[in-house]
Amino acid sequence: MKRSWIVLLWLLGMLAPMAWLAQFVPGYQSLFDFIFGPPWMHWVSHAALFAVLVFLLLRLLVDGGHRWQRALWVLALALLAIFLQERIQLLYKARAWGGDEWFDAGVDMMGALAGAGVWGLTRISNREP
């Protein structure tokens, strides 16, 4: 039960439009720009968010039989979360989907696959079938 709350809170934090909060919190924009301003940091943070999400979901949902089938469902859920996150960001920016969003979605999916890879490696190192 504790794991499901962690996953839920992680997902809600990911979907929250963090840059949007700058409108309401004094000083937040300068801190946000300092941390996420460099393109590489933006990419690393996107990938890390989805790597952790997929790893947590796999740890929570994939046990017993049909492991790889369930793992594919987790990746499908991650893809849904990727598009949902990008859509939420575009709503507050009031603009259409473009090349930046496709790039971010690709980085997010690479992060999701990395999280699945780490999950797989932990299963192998623990000698789980």
C-alpha positions in Angstrom: 0.0 0.0 0.0 2.9 2.4 0.8 4.4 1.8 -2.6 1.2 2.7 -4.4 1.1 6.1 -2.5 4.7 6.8 -3.5 3.9 6.1 -7.2 0.7 8.2 -7.1 2.5 11.2 -5.5 5.4 10.8 -7.9 2.9 10.8 -10.9 1.0 13.8 -9.5 4.3 15.7 -9.0 5.3 14.9 -12.6 2.0 16.1 -14.1 1.9 19.3 -12.1 3.0 22.2 -14.4 5.9 23.4 -12.3 6.8 26.3 -14.5 3.2 27.5 -14.2 3.7 27.9 -10.4 6.1 30.7 -11.1 3.1 33.0 -11.6 2.1 32.6 -8.0 5.3 32.1 -6.0 7.7 35.0 -5.8 11.3 34.1 -6.6 10.3 30.7 -7.9 10.9 31.5 -11.5 14.6 32.5 -10.9 15.2 29.3 -9.0 13.4 27.2 -11.7 15.4 28.9 -14.5 18.7 28.4 -12.5 18.0 24.6 -12.1 16.2 23.8 -15.4 17.5 26.5 -17.7 20.4 24.6 -19.2 19.0 22.3 -21.9 21.0 19.3 -20.6 19.4 19.7 -17.2 16.0 19.9 -18.7 16.6 16.6 -20.6 18.2 14.8 -17.6 15.3 15.8 -15.4 12.7 14.7 -17.9 14.4 11.3 -18.4 14.9 10.8 -14.6 11.3 11.5 -13.9 10.1 8.8 -16.2 12.9 6.4 -15.3 11.8 6.5 -11.7 8.1 6.3 -12.6 8.6 3.2 -14.7 10.9 1.6 -12.1 8.4 2.2 -9.3 5.5 1.0 -11.4 7.3 -2.2 -12.4 8.2 -2.9 -8.8 4.6 -2.3 -7.8 2.7 -4.1 -10.6 5.0 -6.8 -12.0 5.3 -9.9 -9.9 4.1 -13.4 -10.4 3.3 -14.6 -13.9 3.2 -12.7 -17.2 6.0 -10.4 -16.1 7.0 -9.2 -19.5 3.5 -8.8 -20.7 2.8 -6.6 -17.6 6.1 -4.7 -18.2 4.9 -3.8 -21.7 1.7 -2.5 -20.1 3.7 -0.3 -17.8 5.6 1.1 -20.7 2.3 1.8 -22.4 1.1 3.6 -19.2 4.4 5.6 -19.3 3.7 6.7 -22.9 0.2 7.8 -21.8 1.8 9.8 -18.9 4.3 11.3 -21.3 1.6 12.7 -23.6 -0.5 13.8 -20.7 2.4 15.7 -19.1 3.2 17.4 -22.4 -0.5 18.3 -23.0 -0.8 19.8 -19.5 2.2 21.9 -20.1 0.8 23.1 -23.5 -2.5 24.1 -21.9 -1.0 26.6 -19.6 1.4 27.8 -22.4 -1.7 28.1 -24.7 0.1 26.8 -27.7 0.0 23.8 -30.1 2.1 20.7 -30.0 5.4 21.1 -31.9 8.9 19.9 -32.3 10.0 20.6 -28.7 7.2 18.4 -27.4 8.2 15.5 -29.7 11.8 15.9 -28.5 10.7 15.9 -24.8 8.5 12.9 -25.4 11.4 11.0 -26.9 13.7 11.9 -24.0 10.9 10.9 -21.6 10.5 7.5 -23.3 14.3 7.0 -23.2 14.1 7.6 -19.5 11.2 5.2 -19.2 13.2 2.5 -21.0 16.2 3.2 -18.8 13.9 2.7 -15.7 12.7 -0.6 -17.2 16.3 -1.6 -17.9 17.3 -0.9 -14.3 14.3 -2.9 -13.1 15.4 -5.8 -15.3 19.0 -5.7 -14.1 17.8 -5.7 -10.5 15.7 -8.8 -11.3 18.7 -10.5 -12.9 21.1 -9.6 -10.0 18.5 -11.0 -7.5 18.3 -14.1 -9.7 14.6 -13.8 -10.2 13.2 -15.8 -13.1 
